[in-house]
Amino acid sequence: MSDLRETRLEKAAALAQLGQGPYALRFEPSHCHAELQRLHADLPSGQERLAAVAVAGRVMTRRVMGKLAFFTLVDESGPIQLYLEKATLEAASPGAFGQLTSLVDAGDLIGVTGTLRRTDRGELSVKVSGWQMLSKALQPLPDKWHGLADVEKRYRQRYLDLIVSPHTRETFRRRARMVSAMRRWLDERGFLEIETPVLQSVPGGADARPFETHHNALDLPLTLRIATELHLKRLVVGGFERVYELGRIFRNEGVSTRHNPEFTSVEIYQAYADYHDMMDLTEQLISSACEQVCGDTRITYQGGEIDLTPPWRRATMHELVEQACGLDFHAFESRELAAAAMREKGLEVPELADSVGRLLNEAFEQTVEANLVQPTFVLDYPVEISPLARGHRSKEGLVERFELFIVGRETANAFSELIDPLDQRQRLEAQQRRRAVGDLDAQGVDEDFLHALEVGMPPPEGWASASTAWPCCSPTARRSVM
């Protein structure tokens, strides 16, 4: 690698002597590559069009064959072939063909001018009459046949992955369009996007460990937010009836194929609604965004078809666990009985799962979650794992909460919000006690939030969904874009 870099440095010096950069200030393309492909789709093989064009991009491949050469140039829209003919290039600038073929490497960014020609093999090409080095690449690209095979390198040096992998670039485009589609859908229905604080004195709204920092001027310990929930609820208290935020969340916890310490979340709150209303909203929002971005509500994911056409399956956690492993958690009168039954089924029983409700959730995660491939609303969670949700109107020990699962992953989490400040205080204090005995993910008590509830909150429904961030040069980068 060091020898290759040294060779490229020598080429950069040679380009500088020729007045060719090697790092240009600007270049103005007349067309993107996809536009040329579209506008000149009717050009017959072996024919030329004399209208001048200018294109720019990164050289991905090069073939030099005597007095002819062919380069593949790629811009954001896609590839186009460069047809390099010695006679044409050197008619205007003697030596240009040799300079171009000897000093330009795969990975370099160049701009060219010329006319269009479709080769005898049917490839639309720019017949180059002039060229300019825009940026000399000192590092070579990954091998064109094997690509960027090192997964760690793909995520730590995401720019390399984007250069060599059209699929990754398309994933980024679709993710950006999905975010825009969700924003449009919410804005059109009267939801107002409001930014809430990233730095917080008391983290809350989720069971997660925060990143800790310090405000020097105030000499105040702070954390990065683990959720936007509690501040959005304050806005509902303040009179905003439909609010949301699409922003960054930070959780100081393990890294896996399903978790990133930094990711994007959207949280939505609607006053005077319950979790049934939010299930309807969830179906409409996700299916509409999918149709706008992918053209259909049926998509292919990892070789299988996912049908996002509403309505989606709805089932309670109790029902799903009983179907999966035969355990009816309604029948267990104590944690010990539930634990014994789980062990008989070969399931793990964590020590911190100190109630029947927590063991129900453990059984769900071990036997059900991974098998929920098609969109499924899992309803009615135990109160012990839902400290911010309203108690169920007819089922003791449960709350009005759902999580949406698609391809075995939690995609959204929502519940009828708890607005009773006394009940909320008791639940947060219970969480704080768990934290004191070793559950570092448990929430603490946010006194200002409790004060806001005592001012009075209209009954709202809340919804959250998360998407992983793209990790650029991150020391913990191990996960791709969702």
C-alpha positions as CSV (number, residue, x, y, z in Angstrom):
1,M,0.0,0.0,0.0
2,S,2.8,2.4,0.8
3,D,4.5,1.7,-2.6
4,L,1.2,2.4,-4.4
5,R,0.7,5.6,-2.5
6,E,4.3,6.7,-3.4
7,T,3.6,6.0,-7.0
8,R,0.4,8.1,-6.9
9,L,2.2,10.9,-5.2
10,E,4.7,10.9,-8.1
11,K,1.8,11.1,-10.6
12,A,0.3,14.0,-8.6
13,A,3.6,15.9,-8.9
14,A,3.7,15.2,-12.6
15,L,0.2,16.5,-13.0
16,A,1.1,19.6,-11.1
17,Q,4.0,20.2,-13.5
18,L,1.6,19.9,-16.4
19,G,-0.8,22.4,-14.9
20,Q,-3.3,19.7,-14.2
21,G,-4.0,20.2,-10.5
22,P,-3.9,17.7,-9.1
23,Y,-6.8,19.2,-7.0
24,A,-9.1,21.4,-9.0
25,L,-11.2,24.3,-7.7
26,R,-14.4,23.5,-9.7
27,F,-15.8,21.8,-12.8
28,E,-19.3,22.3,-14.2
29,P,-20.9,19.1,-15.7
30,S,-23.5,19.7,-18.3
31,H,-25.4,16.5,-17.5
32,C,-25.4,13.7,-14.9
33,H,-24.7,10.3,-16.3
34,A,-28.2,8.9,-15.9
35,E,-29.6,11.9,-17.8
36,L,-27.3,11.3,-20.7
37,Q,-28.4,7.6,-20.8
38,R,-32.0,8.7,-20.8
39,L,-31.8,11.5,-23.4
40,H,-29.8,9.5,-25.8
41,A,-31.3,6.0,-25.5
42,D,-32.3,6.2,-29.2
43,L,-28.7,6.7,-30.5
44,P,-27.9,3.6,-32.7
45,S,-24.8,1.5,-32.3
46,G,-21.8,2.9,-34.1
47,Q,-23.2,6.4,-34.4
48,E,-22.2,9.7,-32.9
49,R,-23.9,12.9,-31.8
50,L,-21.8,16.0,-32.1
51,A,-23.4,18.1,-29.4
52,A,-20.8,18.9,-26.7
53,V,-21.2,17.4,-23.2
54,A,-19.2,17.7,-20.0
55,V,-19.3,15.0,-17.3
56,A,-17.5,14.3,-14.1
57,G,-17.1,11.5,-11.6
58,R,-14.8,8.8,-10.2
59,V,-12.8,6.5,-12.5
60,M,-13.8,2.9,-11.5
61,T,-12.2,0.8,-14.2
62,R,-9.7,1.4,-17.0
63,R,-8.7,-0.6,-20.1
64,V,-5.9,0.7,-22.3
65,M,-5.4,-1.0,-25.7
66,G,-2.8,0.8,-27.8
67,K,-4.3,3.9,-29.3
68,L,-7.7,3.3,-27.6
69,A,-8.8,3.3,-24.0
70,F,-12.0,2.8,-22.2
71,F,-12.7,4.2,-18.7
72,T,-15.8,3.7,-16.6
73,L,-16.8,7.0,-14.9
74,V,-19.3,7.0,-12.1
75,D,-21.2,9.9,-10.6
76,E,-24.1,9.9,-8.1
77,S,-26.6,8.9,-10.8
78,G,-24.6,5.9,-12.1
79,P,-21.9,5.0,-14.7
80,I,-21.0,6.1,-18.2
81,Q,-18.2,4.9,-20.4
82,L,-15.4,7.2,-21.6
83,Y,-14.2,6.5,-25.1
84,L,-10.6,7.6,-25.3
85,E,-9.1,7.9,-28.8
86,K,-5.5,9.0,-29.2
87,A,-6.1,10.9,-32.4
88,T,-9.1,12.9,-31.0
89,L,-7.4,13.8,-27.8
90,E,-4.1,14.8,-29.3
91,A,-5.6,16.9,-32.1
92,A,-6.2,19.6,-29.5
93,S,-3.4,18.8,-27.0
94,P,-0.3,16.8,-28.1
95,G,0.5,14.1,-25.5
96,A,-2.9,14.3,-23.9
97,F,-3.7,10.6,-24.5
98,G,-0.5,9.4,-22.9
99,Q,-0.9,11.7,-20.0
100,L,-4.5,10.6,-19.4
101,T,-3.8,6.9,-19.6
102,S,-0.6,7.0,-17.6
103,L,-1.4,9.5,-14.9
104,V,-5.1,8.7,-14.2
105,D,-5.7,5.7,-11.8
106,A,-8.9,4.0,-10.7
107,G,-10.3,6.0,-7.9
108,D,-9.3,9.4,-9.4
109,L,-12.0,12.1,-9.9
110,I,-11.8,13.7,-13.3
111,G,-13.9,15.9,-15.6
112,V,-14.1,15.4,-19.3
113,T,-15.6,17.1,-22.3
114,G,-16.5,15.6,-25.6
115,T,-19.3,14.2,-27.8
116,L,-21.5,11.2,-27.5
117,R,-20.9,7.9,-29.3
118,R,-22.6,4.5,-29.0
119,T,-20.0,1.8,-29.5
120,D,-20.5,-1.2,-31.8
121,R,-21.3,-3.2,-28.7
122,G,-24.1,-0.8,-27.8
123,E,-22.4,1.1,-24.9
124,L,-23.3,4.8,-24.7
125,S,-19.9,6.6,-24.3
126,V,-18.5,10.1,-24.1
127,K,-15.9,10.4,-26.8
128,V,-13.4,12.5,-24.9
129,S,-11.7,15.6,-26.5
130,G,-10.5,17.2,-23.3
131,W,-10.0,16.3,-19.6
132,Q,-9.2,17.7,-16.2
133,M,-7.9,16.1,-13.0
134,L,-10.3,17.1,-10.2
135,S,-8.9,15.1,-7.3
136,K,-6.0,12.7,-7.4
137,A,-6.7,9.6,-5.2
138,L,-3.6,8.6,-3.2
139,Q,-5.2,5.5,-1.8
140,P,-6.3,2.7,-4.2
141,L,-9.9,1.4,-4.2
142,P,-10.8,-2.1,-2.9
143,D,-10.4,-4.9,-5.4
144,K,-13.1,-4.6,-8.0
145,W,-13.8,-8.3,-8.0
146,H,-14.0,-9.0,-4.3
147,G,-15.3,-5.6,-3.3
148,L,-15.0,-4.5,0.3
149,A,-15.2,-7.9,2.0
150,D,-14.1,-6.8,5.5
151,V,-17.3,-6.0,7.3
152,E,-15.6,-4.0,10.0
153,K,-13.9,-1.9,7.3
154,R,-17.2,-1.3,5.5
155,Y,-18.7,0.2,8.6
156,R,-15.6,2.1,9.9
157,Q,-14.8,3.5,6.5
158,R,-18.2,3.9,5.1
159,Y,-17.1,6.1,2.3
160,L,-15.2,3.1,0.7
161,D,-18.4,1.0,1.0
162,L,-20.4,3.8,-0.7
163,I,-17.9,4.1,-3.6
164,V,-17.8,0.4,-4.4
165,S,-21.3,-0.7,-3.5
166,P,-24.3,0.6,-5.5
167,H,-26.6,-1.3,-3.2
168,T,-25.3,0.6,-0.1
169,R,-25.8,3.9,-1.9
170,E,-29.3,2.9,-2.8
171,T,-30.0,2.0,0.8
172,F,-28.9,5.5,1.9
173,R,-31.2,7.1,-0.8
174,R,-34.2,5.1,0.3
175,R,-33.6,5.8,4.0
176,A,-33.4,9.6,3.2
177,R,-36.6,9.4,1.1
178,M,-38.3,7.3,3.9
179,V,-37.5,10.0,6.4
180,S,-38.9,12.7,4.1
181,A,-42.0,10.7,3.4
182,M,-42.8,10.2,7.1
183,R,-42.3,13.9,7.8
184,R,-44.6,14.9,4.9
185,W,-47.3,12.4,6.1
186,L,-47.2,13.8,9.6
187,D,-47.0,17.4,8.6
188,E,-50.0,17.0,6.3
189,R,-52.1,15.7,9.2
190,G,-51.4,18.6,11.5
191,F,-48.5,17.2,13.5
192,L,-45.9,19.8,14.4
193,E,-42.2,18.8,14.5
194,I,-40.5,20.4,17.5
195,E,-36.9,19.9,18.6
196,T,-36.3,19.0,22.3
197,P,-33.1,19.2,24.3
198,V,-30.3,16.7,23.6
199,L,-28.5,17.6,26.8
200,Q,-30.5,16.7,29.9
201,S,-30.0,16.8,33.6
202,V,-32.2,13.7,34.2
203,P,-32.4,11.0,31.5
204,G,-35.7,9.4,31.0
205,G,-38.3,8.0,28.6
206,A,-36.6,4.6,28.2
207,D,-34.8,1.8,30.0
208,A,-31.2,2.5,28.9
209,R,-27.9,3.8,30.1
210,P,-27.0,7.3,29.1
211,F,-23.8,8.9,27.9
212,E,-22.6,11.2,30.6
213,T,-21.0,14.6,30.1
214,H,-20.3,17.8,32.0
215,H,-21.3,21.5,31.4
216,N,-18.2,23.5,32.4
217,A,-19.7,26.9,32.7
218,L,-22.5,25.7,35.0
219,D,-20.4,23.0,36.7
220,L,-23.3,20.7,36.0
221,P,-23.4,16.9,35.2
222,L,-25.5,16.2,32.1
223,T,-26.4,13.3,29.9
224,L,-27.2,12.9,26.3
225,R,-30.8,12.0,25.8
226,I,-31.9,8.4,25.7
227,A,-35.4,9.3,24.3
228,T,-37.4,12.4,23.4
229,E,-40.5,11.2,25.2
230,L,-40.6,13.2,28.4
231,H,-39.9,16.6,26.7
232,L,-42.5,15.9,24.0
233,K,-45.0,15.1,26.7
234,R,-44.3,18.5,28.3
235,L,-45.3,20.0,25.0
236,V,-48.6,18.2,25.2
237,V,-49.1,19.6,28.7
238,G,-48.3,23.0,27.2
239,G,-51.1,22.8,24.7
240,F,-49.7,21.2,21.6
241,E,-52.1,18.4,20.7
242,R,-50.1,16.8,17.8
243,V,-46.3,16.9,18.0
244,Y,-43.4,14.8,16.9
245,E,-39.6,14.8,16.7
246,L,-37.4,13.0,14.4
247,G,-33.9,13.2,15.9
248,R,-30.8,11.6,17.3
249,I,-30.8,9.3,20.4
250,F,-27.8,8.2,22.4
251,R,-27.6,5.0,24.6
252,N,-24.4,3.9,26.3
253,E,-24.9,0.2,25.9
254,G,-23.8,-2.8,23.9
255,V,-23.3,-2.9,20.1
256,S,-24.9,-5.6,18.0
257,T,-26.6,-6.1,14.7
258,R,-29.7,-4.7,16.3
259,H,-28.3,-1.9,18.4
260,N,-26.2,1.2,17.8
261,P,-25.2,3.6,20.6
262,E,-26.3,6.5,18.3
263,F,-29.4,6.2,16.2
264,T,-32.4,8.1,14.8
265,S,-35.8,7.9,16.5
266,V,-39.2,9.4,15.6
267,E,-41.6,9.9,18.5
268,I,-45.2,11.1,17.9
269,Y,-47.8,12.3,20.5
270,Q,-51.5,12.9,19.8
271,A,-53.9,14.2,22.4
272,Y,-57.3,12.7,23.0
273,A,-56.3,9.3,21.5
274,D,-55.5,5.8,22.8
275,Y,-53.4,2.9,21.6
276,H,-56.0,1.7,19.2
277,D,-55.9,5.0,17.4
278,M,-52.1,4.7,17.2
279,M,-52.2,1.3,15.7
280,D,-54.3,2.7,12.9
281,L,-51.8,5.6,12.5
282,T,-48.9,3.2,12.5
283,E,-50.3,1.1,9.7
284,Q,-51.1,4.2,7.6
285,L,-47.8,6.0,8.2
286,I,-45.5,3.0,7.5
287,S,-47.4,1.6,4.5
288,S,-47.8,5.0,2.9
289,A,-44.1,5.8,3.3
290,C,-43.2,2.4,1.9
291,E,-45.4,2.8,-1.1
292,Q,-43.9,6.3,-1.8
293,V,-40.3,5.1,-1.6
294,C,-40.6,1.5,-2.9
295,G,-43.6,1.8,-5.2
296,D,-45.5,-0.9,-3.4
297,T,-46.5,-2.1,0.1
298,R,-45.0,-5.5,-0.7
299,I,-41.2,-5.5,-0.4
300,T,-38.4,-8.1,-0.6
301,Y,-36.2,-8.3,2.4
302,Q,-33.3,-10.8,2.7
303,G,-34.9,-13.0,0.1
304,G,-38.4,-13.0,1.6
305,E,-41.5,-11.0,0.9
306,I,-42.9,-8.7,3.5
307,D,-46.4,-7.5,3.0
308,L,-47.1,-4.1,4.6
309,T,-50.6,-3.8,3.3
310,P,-53.0,-2.9,6.2
311,P,-54.6,-4.3,8.3
312,W,-51.8,-6.1,10.2
313,R,-52.0,-8.9,12.6
314,R,-52.9,-8.0,16.2
315,A,-52.3,-10.5,19.1
316,T,-51.6,-10.1,22.9
317,M,-48.3,-11.1,24.4
318,H,-50.0,-13.8,26.5
319,E,-51.6,-15.3,23.4
320,L,-48.3,-15.4,21.4
321,V,-46.3,-16.9,24.3
322,E,-48.9,-19.6,24.9
323,Q,-48.9,-20.5,21.2
324,A,-45.1,-20.6,21.0
325,C,-44.2,-22.6,24.1
326,G,-47.5,-23.7,25.7
327,L,-47.1,-21.6,28.9
328,D,-50.2,-19.7,30.1
329,F,-48.8,-17.0,32.3
330,H,-52.3,-16.0,33.5
331,A,-52.2,-19.2,35.5
332,F,-49.0,-18.5,37.5
333,E,-49.7,-17.0,41.0
334,S,-46.1,-16.4,41.8
335,R,-42.7,-15.7,40.2
336,E,-41.4,-19.0,41.5
337,L,-44.1,-21.0,39.7
338,A,-43.5,-19.2,36.5
339,A,-39.8,-19.6,36.7
340,A,-40.1,-23.4,37.3
341,A,-42.4,-23.8,34.3
342,M,-39.9,-21.8,32.1
343,R,-37.0,-24.0,33.2
344,E,-39.0,-27.1,32.3
345,K,-39.4,-25.7,28.8
346,G,-35.6,-25.1,28.6
347,L,-36.0,-21.3,28.9
348,E,-33.5,-19.0,30.7
349,V,-34.7,-17.3,33.9
350,P,-32.7,-14.1,34.6
351,E,-32.3,-13.1,38.3
352,L,-33.4,-9.5,37.6
353,A,-36.7,-10.8,36.1
354,D,-38.3,-10.6,39.6
355,S,-42.0,-10.9,38.7
356,V,-44.4,-12.9,36.6
357,G,-44.8,-10.0,34.2
358,R,-41.0,-9.8,33.6
359,L,-40.8,-13.5,33.1
360,L,-43.6,-13.3,30.6
361,N,-41.6,-10.8,28.7
362,E,-38.5,-13.0,28.9
363,A,-40.5,-15.9,27.5
364,F,-41.7,-13.7,24.7
365,E,-38.2,-12.6,23.7
366,Q,-36.9,-16.1,23.8
367,T,-39.7,-17.9,21.9
368,V,-41.8,-15.5,19.9
369,E,-39.9,-12.3,18.9
370,A,-37.6,-13.7,16.2
371,N,-40.5,-15.5,14.5
372,L,-42.7,-12.4,13.9
373,V,-41.7,-11.9,10.3
374,Q,-44.9,-10.3,8.8
375,P,-46.0,-7.1,10.6
376,T,-47.6,-7.9,13.9
377,F,-48.9,-5.7,16.7
378,V,-48.1,-7.3,20.1
379,L,-50.6,-6.0,22.6
380,D,-51.0,-5.6,26.4
381,Y,-47.6,-5.7,28.1
382,P,-47.0,-6.3,31.8
383,V,-47.0,-3.1,33.9
384,E,-43.6,-3.9,35.4
385,I,-41.8,-3.3,32.1
386,S,-44.0,-0.3,31.0
387,P,-43.5,2.4,33.6
388,L,-44.9,5.2,31.4
389,A,-48.0,3.5,30.1
390,R,-51.6,3.7,31.3
391,G,-53.0,0.6,33.1
392,H,-55.2,-1.6,30.9
393,R,-58.9,-0.6,31.2
394,S,-60.0,-4.3,31.7
395,K,-56.9,-6.5,32.3
396,E,-55.3,-6.3,35.7
397,G,-51.5,-6.2,35.8
398,L,-51.2,-5.1,32.2
399,V,-51.0,-1.8,30.3
400,E,-52.4,-0.5,27.1
401,R,-49.3,-0.8,25.1
402,F,-48.3,-2.4,21.8
403,E,-45.0,-3.0,20.0
404,L,-44.9,-3.6,16.2
405,F,-42.6,-6.4,15.0
406,I,-41.4,-6.9,11.5
407,V,-38.8,-9.5,10.4
408,G,-38.3,-10.3,14.1
409,R,-37.4,-6.8,15.1
410,E,-39.2,-4.2,17.2
411,T,-40.2,-1.5,14.8
412,A,-42.4,0.7,16.9
413,N,-43.5,1.0,20.5
414,A,-46.6,2.8,21.6
415,F,-49.1,3.1,24.5
416,S,-51.9,5.0,26.0
417,E,-50.0,7.4,28.1
418,L,-50.1,7.4,31.9
419,I,-51.3,10.9,33.0
420,D,-52.0,10.2,36.7
421,P,-49.1,12.0,38.4
422,L,-49.4,9.9,41.6
423,D,-49.4,6.6,39.8
424,Q,-46.5,7.8,37.6
425,R,-44.5,8.8,40.7
426,Q,-44.9,5.4,42.2
427,R,-43.8,3.7,39.0
428,L,-40.7,5.9,38.6
429,E,-39.8,5.4,42.2
430,A,-40.1,1.6,41.7
431,Q,-37.7,2.0,38.7
432,Q,-35.3,3.9,40.8
433,R,-35.3,1.2,43.4
434,R,-34.4,-1.3,40.7
435,R,-31.6,0.9,39.6
436,A,-30.2,1.0,43.2
437,V,-30.0,-2.8,43.3
438,G,-28.1,-3.1,40.0
439,D,-30.4,-2.5,37.0
440,L,-28.5,0.2,35.4
441,D,-31.0,0.5,32.5
442,A,-33.8,1.4,34.9
443,Q,-35.1,5.0,34.8
444,G,-34.9,7.5,37.6
445,V,-37.3,10.1,38.9
446,D,-37.7,13.3,36.9
447,E,-39.3,15.7,39.3
448,D,-39.9,18.4,36.7
449,F,-41.8,15.9,34.5
450,L,-43.9,14.9,37.5
451,H,-44.6,18.5,38.1
452,A,-45.8,18.9,34.5
453,L,-48.2,16.0,35.0
454,E,-49.6,17.7,38.1
455,V,-50.3,20.8,36.0
456,G,-52.5,18.4,33.9
457,M,-52.0,16.5,30.6
458,P,-54.9,15.7,28.2
459,P,-55.0,11.9,27.6
460,P,-52.5,11.3,24.7
461,E,-51.2,8.4,22.8
462,G,-47.5,8.2,22.2
463,W,-45.5,6.3,19.5
464,A,-41.8,5.8,18.9
465,S,-39.8,4.1,16.2
466,A,-36.1,3.9,15.7
467,S,-33.7,3.5,12.8
468,T,-30.0,3.0,13.1
469,A,-27.7,5.7,12.0
470,W,-25.0,5.3,9.4
471,P,-21.7,4.9,11.3
472,C,-19.1,7.1,9.7
473,C,-15.5,6.5,11.0
474,S,-17.0,5.5,14.4
475,P,-14.9,3.5,16.8
476,T,-18.0,1.4,17.6
477,A,-19.3,1.1,14.0
478,R,-20.6,-2.4,13.4
479,R,-24.0,-1.9,11.9
480,S,-25.3,-0.8,8.5
481,V,-28.2,1.4,7.6
482,M,-31.7,0.0,8.3
